């Protein structure tokens, strides 16, 4: 009997309408598909997609006609539509990635829909259905896509020779910024393409944009992470504003806990994966601890976010893991699969209550005589971790949408920004510094760099000034070079705060930082290795050197703009010297006061418009002649004790001019 053959036309129309309605839905595969995908993820999802096509064909052949009731035909059609929707969902989940082929996807879904329309026609018009499904557009699913041995982060940011992870495998955005130092436009072009692929709105905070992409790519299941990102963002954006605000406020307050928890998770996983993966008791128990922390921490919190926002429930205290597990299983979406695969309540409880053991002879975990295969736990951890990373990215994406675009100095309480410690870490990278290790959660923060040459002095002080503004509770910063026990310097937060005033003037005035900008910080750093008098004298010479350098770089004949630039350079140096005078003892101020007097005298002379129309005239001024004399007799001195010039090919002079205010403020600040 034909499906619906014993039913009246009105009933058959009701049965066929859901198929026709679904086939009229439009699906857009166009756009960019740029994100790299791991081989394991590709194998899993292409297999799942092929499996859904097979499942659709199987459901079609299950029609026997034995029971030609309205309910039985409706149930059969519903199963067909669910199988088709699963195919659509899998295609959409692969859409952001470079393996996706939109023409083939159209062909695949088109052949399915032609066949489905035939099913609807047969129900409506009592035609013989074609139950054998012939699908085109599946050849691309059988193509080899092998990224094994390649770092997906390096592929995503086009940095094949860069290590973008720390020693525990966590993504380091600062390394991306360091690699794109003074080439920010190249980074932004690449990241914007990835965000478009992910289907989220533009994010104009460069750090947020880099983190979103990096967290998705470094997940073990990039497809799941991308789906988590998109759904988390849309839940927050489309929910009641008060509810979304309550959720974001909760995660802002929990950020230190989640950050430290993530660090402990990554350390435990790194330990578990050292040597022969999970071959020993120490490794296996470390992995169990990491999984417990992962589920108890970010997965539990984000699982509750998805449940509340999807169901429209008011935000409340996050319940226990088992309740989260049961709540997510009740959803009719992909998040139920996350709960089924990624959350193992019994395993988590056994580890938390110390009733979990490791049987090394059978290579499996044991809970009350019940064995749990290692592969099951490893898969659960991969899904749970990928879900959490995607949710991290979704919250950041939503917050960044509220960012007010303005040129402002860094502040720890700016709305829409990343946490202060992440911004602080990234600031070293934006200043071209390669950080090997960093500890900002201490009274004396420690920063270990890959290398440090003369051209790194200004960028490092600039980073420290801004980091201190973001993390004002730090008292001192100690900078070292990895593998060089003889190098290092320390600068106090009080000196950085004093420097901030000079830097604020410089950053709003000049196109690049004159060396005088950081004289107060330099004084404090060198004062810890030089005698106080020697340190003060060194700063006096550097101030003179900077102002004379500005003169030497000026043209023979000055325009009004050239004149203003030199006045501003003198003003900057005068501000810096004045602050340095406040930081040194009275008996050590003599040379600094001489310099201060010279700058004030030159500025008074230049205030007379008839004086100083070019290099030659300025050079003949008496205070300039005195400055040259002091420069010759007091110096030279090291820009910073123990710092050598860098390799010749890396060193280049920077011509300092007036800053042009940018017309486009997007991606200008972090």
N, C-alpha and C positions, 0 to 999 in steps of 0.2 A: 504494500500500500504506500502511496505517496505521502510525504509529511503533510499533515493537515487535510488529507483527502476526504476524511469524513466530516469536515467542519464547514460551516457556512462561510460565504465570502467575507462577511463582516469580521468573523473570528480570524480568518486567514490574513486579512489586512492588518489587524492588530499584531499578529505574529510577525509579519514581514516588516512592519514599520521600523522596529529598532535596528534592523540590519540596514535598511535604506538610510535611516537617520545617521547612523554611524559612518556609512560610506560617503555621506555628504560633508563630513568633517574634513577640514583642510590641514595638512601637515607640511611644515616648512623645514626643509633640510639645508637650505642655503645658509650662507655665512661662512665664518672661518672654522676650521677644524685643525687646531695647531698643537694641542697638548700631546706630549709623548705618552705612550701607554706601555706598561711592562709586558713582557711575554706571558707571564703567568695570568695577568688580568685579561689579556687578549684571548688566551686559550680558554679561560673560564667563560667569558661572555660570548664568544663566538659559538662555543659549544652549547651554551644556554639558548642562544638564538636559533641555532639549527634544531635544538631539541623542541623548542616551541612550535616551529614549523611542522615538525613531525607530529607533535601532540595535536595540532589543529587538524591535520589529516586523519589522525586516529579517531578524534571525536566525531568527525564527519561520517566515518564508516560505521560508527556505533548505532546509527539509525537503522532500526530493524522493521519499524512499522507495526510491531506487534501490538502496541498500545497507541492508537492514534487519537489521544485525547489532547485537549488544548494545553493542559498542564505539562504533559510529557513533551510536546513539540516546543513549548515555550522554554522548558528546561534545557532541551537540546540546543536551541538557538542561543540561549544565554551562555551555555558552555562554549559554543563556537565564538561568540563575541568576546568572552573573557580571554580565550586563547589568542584571538586576533589582537586584543588590547595588550596582551603580554608581549607580542611581537613588536607593536608600536613602541611600548615603553622601553624595550631593550634597544631598539634603534635610536630612540632619543637619548638613552643613557650613553651610547657610543658616539653621539654626534659631536661632542667637544674635541674628540681625539683625532690624531693624524691618520689613524687607520680607517676612519669613516669615509665611505664613498657614497656621496648623495645620489648619484645617478643609479647606482646599484641598489641603494635603499629604496628609491622610487620604483624601480623595476620589481623588486621583491614584494613591496606592499601593494603595488599595482596588480600583480598577478594574483595575490591573495584576495584583493577586493573584487576583481573580475569574477573569481570563483565564488566569493561570498554573495555577489549580486545574483549569480546563477541560483544559489540556494534560496535567496529571497524570492526570485521569480518563480521557482518551482513551487514554493509554498503558496504564493499568491495565485498563480495561474494553473496550479496542478500539473506542472511539467515534470518530466523525469529528471531528478537531480543528478549532476555529475559529482559523484562522491570522491573520485580520485583527484587529489590536489597536485597539479604540476606547477611548481614554483620556479620562477626565473630570478636572476639577480642574487644568487647565492655563491657564485664562484669566488667573490672577494672574501667570503668567510673562510675559505680554505687556503687562502694565501698565507705564506709564512711571514710573520712579523716578529722579528727576533731582536730585542734590545738587550739581551743578556750580556752582561759585562760592560754595559754602558750606564753611566750615571744619568738618570732621567732629569735630575735637576740641572746638570750641565747642559743637557740637550734643550731643556725648556728655556734657559737663559742664554743659550749659544755661547757657553764658556767651557769648551772641551778640556782645557788644561787647568781648570780651577777646582779645588776641593771646597764645596759649599756646605759642608757639614762639620760639626764639632766632633770631638773624640768619641762621643756616644751616639753619633749618627743623626743628631738633630740638625735641621736646616738653619743656616746662619744668613739672614738677609744682609748683614753687614758686609759679607764677602761679595755679594752681588753688587752692592753699591761701590765697594772698593774697586772692583773690576771695571766699573763704568765711571770711574772718577773723571770728571770734566767731559763725560760723554753721556750725560743724562738722557739726551733726546733719543739715543739708540735704545737705551733700556726701556724708556716709556713706550716707544713704538712697539717693541716686542711684547711688553706686559699688557698693553691695551688690546692687542690681538688675542692674547690668551683669555682676557676677561670677556671679550666678545664671544669667544668660543664657549666659555662657560655659561653664557646666557645671563649674566648679571649686569647691572648698570655700571657706567663708568665710575671709578673710584679715584678721586683727585688727590688723595694722600699717597705719595709714592711708596712709603713704607707699607701701608695697608695693602696696596695693590700687589707689591712683591710678595708679601706674606700670604695673601690669598692664593696666588699661583703656586708658591713654594709648598704650602701645606697640602694642597691637593696632589701635587706631583710626587711629593715624598711619601705619601700614603702607600701602603702595600696594595690596596685595592683603590686605584685612582678613580674608577667608575663610581664606586660607592661614595667616595669622598666628594666628588663633583655633585652627585645627587644630594648629598647631605648639605653641601654649601647652598645650593639653589633653593632647596625646600626651606632651610632655616631662614635664609634671607626673606623669602616670600611670606613665610608665616609671620615674621616680625613686621614686615612692611604692610601686610594686609590685615593684621589683627587690630583690635581696638588700641588706640595710642596709649591709653593708660596701662593696659595689659602689657604691651611691648615695652613700655618704659619701666614697669616693675621687673620684668624679666632681665632687661639690660642692667638695671641697677643691681639686681642680685648677682649677676656674673661679674660686674665691676668690683663689688665688695669681696667676691670669692676669688678674685684674680690671683692674689699672692698664694693662696692655698692650691689653686689649680696649677700655677706655675711651678711651685716646688714639687707638687705631686707628679707633674709631667717630667721634671728633671729626675726624680727617683725612678720613675717608670723606665725612662730611657737608659739610665745607668744599669738597672736590673736586666733589661733586655740585652744590653751590650755585654754584660757578664754572661748571660745565658747563651749567647751566640759565640762566645769566645771558644776557640778550639773546635772540636768536633761537635756540631750543633746538638745541644741537649743530650749529650752522651753520658754525662756524669751527674751525680746527685746534686752537686753544687749548682751546676748549670740549670738542671731541671727545676730545682726549688726556687732559684732566682727568677725563672720564667713564671712560675706559679705566683710568686709574690708580685711580679709586674702585672700579671693579668688581674689579680685581685685589686690592685690599686687603680688600674685602668677602668674596671667596671664600677668600682665603688666611687671613683672620682668623676672624671668627665662624662663617661657613658651614662651614669645614673642621672647626673644633672641635665645633660642634653636630652636624654630620653624623656624626662619630665617636661622639658621645654616643648618637645614635639607633641607630647600627649595633650598638654594644656592648650597650646595654640591651635592644634588641629581640632580639638573638641570645643574650643571657645570657653574653657574653664578658667576661673580666676587663679592667679598665681598663688601657690601655697607652699608650705614647707615640703621639701623634696622627700618622698618616702623611701623605704628600703628597696634594695635591689629586686627582691622577689615581686613586690608590688609593681615596680616599674616594668618588670618582665611581663607580668600578666596584663598590664594596661596596654603595652605596645603590641602584644599578640592579638589584642582585640581589634586592631586597626585593619582596615581593608586596603592597605598600601604597602609599599616596599619596606616601610619601617618595621612591619611585622616580621619580615625575613631577617632584618638586622637582629631583632630580639631572639628569633628562633636559632640563628646561627651564631650570633656574637655574644649572647649572654647565657652563661651557664651558672644558674643560681646555686646549685649544689656544690659545684667546684669552688665558687667564690666563698661560700659559707664554710666549706671544709678547710680552705686555706686560712680564713679569718679565725676559725676556732681551733686550728692546729690539729685537725683530724685527717689531713691529707698526707699521704706518704708516697714515696717514689720507689718503684720496683725496678731497679736497674737491670735485673736479669731478664725481665720480660719487656723492658723499655716502655713502661706505662705508669700512669698515676693510679692510685688506689684510694677509694673512699669506702670504708666499711665493707671491704671485700669486693666491692664493685670496681672493675677496671675501666679507666677512661683512656683511650688511645691518645698518644701525644699529638697525632695529626689533627684530632678533633679540637684540642686546646689551641694549637697553633693557628688553625683556621678561625676559631672564635676570636682570638686576640687580634688577628689581621682585620677582621670585620669590625670589631669594636673600636680599634685604634683608628681605622679609616673613617668610621662614622664620626668619631670625636674630632678628628682633624678637620673634616668638612664642616662640622658645626662651628668649630672655632672660627673658620674662615667666614661662615655665614653671619655670625654675630659682628665680626669686624667690618664686613661689607655693609651691614645695616647701619652701624654706628657712623661709618665714614660718610654715609649719605647725608648726615646732618652737619657735616663739617662746614664751617664758615670760612670762605676763601679770603684770606687777608695776609698781608706781609706783617708778621708779628714775631717777636722774639719767643723762643721756646718757653712754655709754661706747663707745669705738670697737670693743670686742671682744664686744659682746652677741650671743649666739647667735641666728641667725634674722633679724638685721636687714639692712637694705640697706647697701651700702658707705658708709663714713664721709663721703665727699665728697658723696654724694647726700643723706644726712641733713642735712649742713651746709647745702647749698644750699636744701633745703626749709625749714629753720628760719627763714630770712628770710621766706618766704611765710606760715608759721604765725604769725608775728608781725606780719602785715599790711603787709609791706614789698614793694614792687614792684621787683624786681631787673632792671636792664637789661643788665648784664654782670657777670661774676664770674670771678675767677682765684684759686683756692685752692691752686694748686700752685706756691707761691713763698714765700720767707722773709717778704716783705711782701705779704700777700694784699690784693687790691683788690676793693672792692664798689661798684658804681655803681648808684644808686637813681633811680627816676623822679622822686621828690620827697622832701623831708625837712622836716617841721615839728616844732613843739614836742611834739606828741602822739606823734611817732615816736621820741623820745629813749629812753624806757624800753624799748619793744619792740626797738629796734636794739641797745641794750646787752645785753638779754636774749639775743638771737640770737647776738651775738658771744661772750658768756660760754659758751654751749653749743657753738658752733662751735669755740671754742678747746679745749674739753674733748674734742671728737671729733678734732681735728687739732692735736695738741700741738706739732708741729714748726714751726708757723707762729710767727714772732717778732713780727710787727706786723700790724695790720689798718688799711687806709686806706679810708675811706668817702667817696664823692663823690656828686654829683648830676649826672646826664647833662645836658649843655648848660649847666651853670653852673660856669664855671672858677673862680669866686670862692669856692665853698663846698667844704668838705671838712674832715675831722678824722681823726686817727690815734690809735690806742690800742695800747699794748704788750700782748703776751701775758702778761707778768708781772703787769700790773695786772688783767687779766681773771681770771687764776688767783686773785689776791687777792680779787677781787670774788665769785668763785665761792662762797666760804665764806658770805658774807652772803646771796647769792642762794639757796643751799641752805636756809638758815633761813627766808627769806621765802617760798619756793615751797611749803614744807611747813606754813606758818603762815597765810598770808593768801590771800584770794580774788583779789586783784590786787596788782601790785607797787607798794609805796610808793616814792617817788622816792629815799629814802635808800639803797635797795638797791644802787644802782649808783654811789655816791659815789666809791669807789676808781677805777673806770674813768673816771668823769667828771673826776676830778682829773688823771689821766694825760693825757686828751685835751686839756683846757683848758690844762694846763701846757706844751703845745707851742706855744701862741699867746699865752698870758699869761705875765707874769713869775711866778716861783715863789711869791712872797709873795702876789700878787694871786690866783693860783689857789687857794692854801690858804684865803685869806679868803673867796673865793666859795663854796667847799665848806662852810665853817663857817656861812655865811648860809643855804645851801640846806638844811642839816641842821636848823637852827632852823625854817625855813619849813615843812618837812615835819612836824615834831612839832607845831607850832602849828596846822597845817592839820588834823591828826588830832584835836586838841582841839576846834577849831571845828566839826568834823563830828559830834561826839559829842552825845548827848541831854542835856537839862537834868538829869534824874535818871538815875543810872547803876545798872544791874544788875551782878551779879557778872561777867557776860559782857562788859559794856561796860568795866568796870574792867580785866579781863584783856586785852582788846584794846588798850587804851591802854598798859598795861605792856609788851605785846609790841611795839608800835610804838616805844616808847622803847628797848627792848632792841635792836631792829634798828638804830636810828640809832646807839646806843652802839657796837655791833659795827662798823658802817661807819666811824664816826669813829676808832675805835681803829686800824683798818687804815690809814686815811689818815694817821694820825700816824706810822706806820712808813714811809710812802712819801715824806714831806717832810723837808727838812733841819730840824735842831733850831731854827735861828733863825726858821723860818717857822711854828712850831707854836702860837704863843701863843693865837690865837683858837680853834683846834681844841681845845686843852686846856681853854679856858674852857667850851666846849660840852660836852666830855666830863664836866667837873665838874658842870655843871648837870644832865645826865641821870642821873648817879650819885646826886646829891642827891635828885632827884625820885623815883627808884626806891626809895631808902631810906625816904622819907616814905610812899610808897604801900605799902611793906611792912607798915606799921602799918595794920591793918584799920580803925581808927577815922578815918583821914584819907582824903579823896578819894572822896566818895560822889556827885559830880556835877560838872557843868561849872563852876558858880559857885565851889565850894570849891576846885577845882583851880586855877582862874584866879587865886585870891587867894594861892596859894603864892608865896613869895619867889623861888625859882628860875624859876618861870614868868614872873613880872614882869620879872626880869632878861632872860630870853629875849626877851620882847616888846621890851624896850629895845634889845637888840642887833639885833633884826630891823629896827627902825626906823632905827637909826644906821648899820648896816653895809650895808644894801641899798637898793633891790633889785638883784639881779644876774641876768644871763641864765642860763637853765638850762644852756645850752651856747652858747659864743660863735658868733654868726652865725646862730643858729636862730630863726626867727620863728614866732609862733602860726599855726596853720593856718586855713583858711577857717572862719568862725563856725559854719556848718551842720555841719561835721565834728567840731567840738570838743565834748566832753561830759565832765563830771566823772565819775569812777568811784568809787562808794562802796566803801571797802575794809573787809571784814569778815574773820572767820576762815574758813579753808578747810574745806569739808566734804569728807571723803574719799569719792570716788565708789564706789558699790557695784558698778558695772560697769566693768571696766578695758579693755574692748575699744575699739580705735581711740583710746585716750587718749594714746599716745606714738608717736614715730617713731624 
